[in-house]
Amino acid sequence: MKRIKFTELGFKKNLDTLVVCVGLIFLVIGLIAVFGFLNQKLSGLAGLSTTLVLYPQFKNFFYKNYIFWNKRGGSMKLNSKSYSFQFDTIKEVEINNDKLFLDLKNGSIKEFSTKDINPDDLNYLLLILKK
């Protein structure tokens, strides 16, 4: 069974924002060291800052199934099909025959395959989407 990576976005909810802030501080210190009067040994912080700032962006490539959300909407990828959504545009959510159906208020229906996905993760996904 495949798992879904759930991430609730927000400054207090995950550490990615803190990692980016620390990376930006390292970037400022590293650039001052390169172009300023500080010790040249601190210039390595500029390279480290790039890694810290890009880490939250690249970690999504390691998960086949994920969902990110906040209080307004989110983005999900299930079995290589992705969709960005807002909670106020979703009319109904249901799972039938290993497929997730999102009925939207504009009349369109989004369909995702849920084959080989953990049932506990699907229940949590339904709970999130029915907000």
WOSUL-V107857 format. One record per pair of residues at least 12 apart in sequence whose ideal C-beta (glycine too) atoms are under 8 Angstrom apart, sorted by the first residue. I is the first residue (numbers start at 1). J is the second residue. Records with the same first field share a line. If there is no record, write none. Layout:
BEGIN
I=J, J
END
This chain:
BEGIN
1=116, 117, 118, 119
2=64, 65, 116, 117, 118
3=65, 117, 118, 121
4=65, 66, 67, 78, 117, 118, 121, 122, 124, 125
5=63, 65, 66, 67
6=66, 67, 121, 124, 125, 128
7=66, 67, 68, 69
8=68, 69, 70
9=68, 69, 70, 74
10=70
16=55, 56
19=52, 55, 56
20=52, 53, 56
22=52
23=48, 49, 50, 51, 52, 53, 55
24=49, 53
25=49
26=45, 46, 48, 49, 52
27=45, 46, 49, 50, 53
29=42, 45
30=42, 43, 44, 45, 46, 47, 48, 49
31=46
33=45, 46
34=46
63=77
64=77, 79, 80
65=77, 78, 79, 117, 121
67=125, 128
69=128
72=86, 87, 88
73=85, 86, 87, 89
74=128
76=112, 125
78=100, 112, 113, 114, 117
79=112, 113, 114, 115, 117
81=112, 113
83=102, 110, 112
85=102, 129
87=129, 131
88=105
89=104, 105, 106
90=102, 103, 104, 105, 129
91=103, 104, 105
93=126, 129, 130
95=114, 122, 126
98=113, 114, 115
99=111, 112, 113, 114
100=112, 113, 114, 122, 125
102=129
END
